Amino acid sequence: MSGNSLNIIVVDDEINIRKVLSIGLEAKGHKVVAVSNFQDAVNENLRRSFDIAFLDLRLGTADGLDLIPVLLASTPWLKIIVITAYSSVSSAVEAMRRGAIDYIPKPFTPAQIHHAVEKLGRVRSLEQRLTELQEEIGRSLPDVEFSSNSPSMQRTINLAQEVAASDSSILLIGESGTGKSALARAIHTWSKRSGKSMATVSCPAISPELLESEMFGHVKGAFTGAVRDYPGRIAACEGGTLLLDEIGDLPLSLQPKLLRFLQDREYERVGDHVRRQADVRILAATNINLKQAVQEGRFREDLFYRLNVIQIDIPPLRQRSEDIAGLAERLLLFFGRKNHRTFLGFTDEALAALERYDWPGNVRELSNTVERAAILSKTPRIGIENLSLTILNQKTEVRLGDPVTLATIEEEHIRRVLAVSPSLQDAADVLGIDQATLWRRRKQYNI
């Protein structure tokens, strides 16, 4: 769907009005559903999300004014334009009081309709952009500039740009902190959906009980605390993109529901049995081996293949050391502005130390390091004295085959696995030992 395309519902009992509006709006690239009565309007609004509604106040024996709050309860962002041949000041005031946003008397001209749609389309775009900005404010990292001197990262960026224009699901795979969420936002920006909303649902950050509601929405009274209808992230991202971050933590109970949405674009809100439809592209990100999760029964195989239409691997920062200096400089500018300071960059010694370090926490760890240095530095140029001892005491990288003891190899391997594992149990599982043995090894190697 084009970024300027809107989903519009026309509710009018006159067939000629429905035809005229549908033809005119579809000619402008919008998607239109036209119905003739109160109940059909309610049913269509339950099944899919609309941006704008053209509503006649006379719907046979029903009053269009009564339909306004019903439509808004299901879709709070809906912009309702009342159209009627029985215009009066009192009916216009009452329509606005109940939630309509505009009022056009019959007969109207195509120019009036298109002007109203363009105006409300801009309002809808601004609302969606505001939602994205509110999410961005909560992020601690600046927007990533996707340029790289690393051949492996260049391949990743090129692939992401190539597939952005499609509507296929994409699986982003990379260690924690490599920038999976940032690349997902870039894919949305490069896509034809860029004019619509993008949202992120963090699968491990929300309890399994609330995760379904966050994704699909709920109706009032569906559970304790559900005091009003909540449309959910999928409905809010109609025409746009939804990122499911750390998809490997998606509960098994929710996986069939996500699979159904990926296959049929249909879903149901919690506590409701109405089948709804949405045009939302799903991106997923993970730092775990989903194939292994499938083998262990923690992730559905059919869902894995449905998500993994296109797989994009993001290399860890240690494999693209060519980018460290540039990333560090951009981060320093960002944190300088954030702390109302001006920096001249890093000393050669400090940059050399940053490039020697293997960054087990990837770009996120680099960001934390630069932010700390920006706060502690007493001079406009960041020196080695502003870097943490962990970075300064980095040992020379040990490789298999080097003339070192097995204990040295074991220590280095344990350090690296711990750096990228979300928990000690996960690290122990990867290493093939129990937690007690891992605890003893950490004590032995002072990790």
Secondary structure as the mmCIF struct_conf table of DSSP 4:
data_model
#
loop_
_struct_conf.conf_type_id
_struct_conf.id
_struct_conf.beg_label_comp_id
_struct_conf.beg_label_asym_id
_struct_conf.beg_label_seq_id
_struct_conf.end_label_comp_id
_struct_conf.end_label_asym_id
_struct_conf.end_label_seq_id
TURN_TY1_P TURN_TY1_P1 GLY A 3 ASN A 4
STRN STRN1 ASN A 7 VAL A 11
BEND BEND1 ASP A 13 ASP A 13
HELX_RH_AL_P HELX_RH_AL_P1 ILE A 15 ALA A 27
TURN_TY1_P TURN_TY1_P2 LYS A 28 GLY A 29
STRN STRN2 LYS A 31 VAL A 35
BEND BEND2 SER A 36 ASN A 37
HELX_RH_AL_P HELX_RH_AL_P2 PHE A 38 ARG A 47
BEND BEND3 ARG A 48 ARG A 48
BEND BEND4 ASP A 51 ASP A 51
STRN STRN3 ILE A 52 ASP A 56
BEND BEND5 LEU A 57 LEU A 57
STRN STRN4 ARG A 58 LEU A 59
TURN_TY1_P TURN_TY1_P3 GLY A 60 THR A 61
STRN STRN5 ALA A 62 ASP A 63
HELX_RH_AL_P HELX_RH_AL_P3 GLY A 64 SER A 74
TURN_TY1_P TURN_TY1_P4 PRO A 76 TRP A 77
STRN STRN6 LYS A 79 THR A 84
BEND BEND6 ALA A 85 TYR A 86
HELX_RH_AL_P HELX_RH_AL_P4 VAL A 89 ARG A 98
TURN_TY1_P TURN_TY1_P5 GLY A 99 GLY A 99
STRN STRN7 ASP A 102 PRO A 105
BEND BEND7 LYS A 106 PRO A 107
HELX_RH_AL_P HELX_RH_AL_P5 PRO A 110 ILE A 137
TURN_TY1_P TURN_TY1_P6 GLY A 138 GLY A 138
BEND BEND8 SER A 140 LEU A 141
HELX_LH_PP_P HELX_LH_PP_P1 PRO A 142 GLU A 145
BEND BEND9 ASN A 149 ASN A 149
HELX_RH_AL_P HELX_RH_AL_P6 PRO A 151 VAL A 163
TURN_TY1_P TURN_TY1_P7 ALA A 164 ALA A 165
BEND BEND10 SER A 166 SER A 166
STRN STRN8 ILE A 170 ILE A 173
TURN_TY1_P TURN_TY1_P8 SER A 176 GLY A 177
BEND BEND11 THR A 178 THR A 178
HELX_RH_AL_P HELX_RH_AL_P7 LYS A 180 TRP A 190
BEND BEND12 SER A 191 SER A 191
TURN_TY1_P TURN_TY1_P9 LYS A 192 GLY A 195
BEND BEND13 LYS A 196 LYS A 196
STRN STRN9 MET A 198 SER A 202
HELX_RH_3T_P HELX_RH_3T_P1 CYS A 203 ALA A 205
BEND BEND14 ILE A 206 ILE A 206
HELX_RH_AL_P HELX_RH_AL_P8 PRO A 208 PHE A 216
STRN STRN10 HIS A 218 HIS A 218
TURN_TY1_P TURN_TY1_P10 LYS A 220 GLY A 221
BEND BEND15 ALA A 222 PHE A 223
TURN_TY1_P TURN_TY1_P11 THR A 224 GLY A 225
BEND BEND16 ARG A 228 ARG A 228
STRN STRN11 TYR A 230 TYR A 230
HELX_RH_AL_P HELX_RH_AL_P9 GLY A 232 ALA A 236
TURN_TY1_P TURN_TY1_P12 CYS A 237 GLY A 239
BEND BEND17 GLY A 240 GLY A 240
STRN STRN12 THR A 241 ASP A 245
TURN_TY1_P TURN_TY1_P13 GLU A 246 GLU A 246
HELX_RH_3T_P HELX_RH_3T_P2 ILE A 247 ASP A 249
BEND BEND18 LEU A 250 LEU A 250
TURN_TY1_P TURN_TY1_P14 LEU A 252 LEU A 254
HELX_RH_AL_P HELX_RH_AL_P10 GLN A 255 ASP A 264
BEND BEND19 ARG A 265 ARG A 265
STRN STRN13 GLU A 266 TYR A 267
STRN STRN14 VAL A 270 VAL A 270
TURN_TY1_P TURN_TY1_P15 GLY A 271 GLY A 271
STRN STRN15 ARG A 276 GLN A 277
STRN STRN16 ARG A 281 THR A 286
BEND BEND20 ASN A 287 ILE A 288
HELX_RH_AL_P HELX_RH_AL_P11 LEU A 290 GLN A 295
TURN_TY1_P TURN_TY1_P16 GLU A 296 GLY A 297
BEND BEND21 ARG A 298 PHE A 299
HELX_RH_AL_P HELX_RH_AL_P12 GLU A 301 LEU A 307
TURN_TY1_P TURN_TY1_P17 ASN A 308 VAL A 309
STRN STRN17 ILE A 310 ASP A 313
HELX_LH_PP_P HELX_LH_PP_P2 ILE A 314 PRO A 316
HELX_RH_3T_P HELX_RH_3T_P3 LEU A 317 GLN A 319
HELX_RH_3T_P HELX_RH_3T_P4 SER A 321 ASP A 323
HELX_RH_AL_P HELX_RH_AL_P13 ILE A 324 LYS A 338
TURN_TY1_P TURN_TY1_P18 ASN A 339 HIS A 340
STRN STRN18 GLY A 345 PHE A 346
HELX_RH_AL_P HELX_RH_AL_P14 ASP A 348 ARG A 356
BEND BEND22 TYR A 357 TYR A 357
TURN_TY1_P TURN_TY1_P19 PRO A 360 GLY A 361
HELX_RH_AL_P HELX_RH_AL_P15 ASN A 362 LEU A 376
BEND BEND23 LYS A 378 PRO A 380
STRN STRN19 ARG A 381 ILE A 382
HELX_RH_3T_P HELX_RH_3T_P5 ILE A 384 ASN A 386
BEND BEND24 LEU A 387 LEU A 387
HELX_RH_AL_P HELX_RH_AL_P16 LEU A 389 LEU A 392
TURN_TY1_P TURN_TY1_P20 ASN A 393 ASN A 393
HELX_LH_PP_P HELX_LH_PP_P3 GLN A 394 VAL A 398
TURN_TY1_P TURN_TY1_P21 LEU A 400 GLY A 401
BEND BEND25 ASP A 402 PRO A 403
HELX_RH_AL_P HELX_RH_AL_P17 LEU A 406 VAL A 420
BEND BEND26 PRO A 422 SER A 423
HELX_RH_AL_P HELX_RH_AL_P18 LEU A 424 LEU A 431
TURN_TY1_P TURN_TY1_P22 GLY A 432 GLY A 432
BEND BEND27 ILE A 433 ILE A 433
HELX_RH_AL_P HELX_RH_AL_P19 GLN A 435 TYR A 445
TURN_TY1_P TURN_TY1_P23 ASN A 446 ASN A 446
#
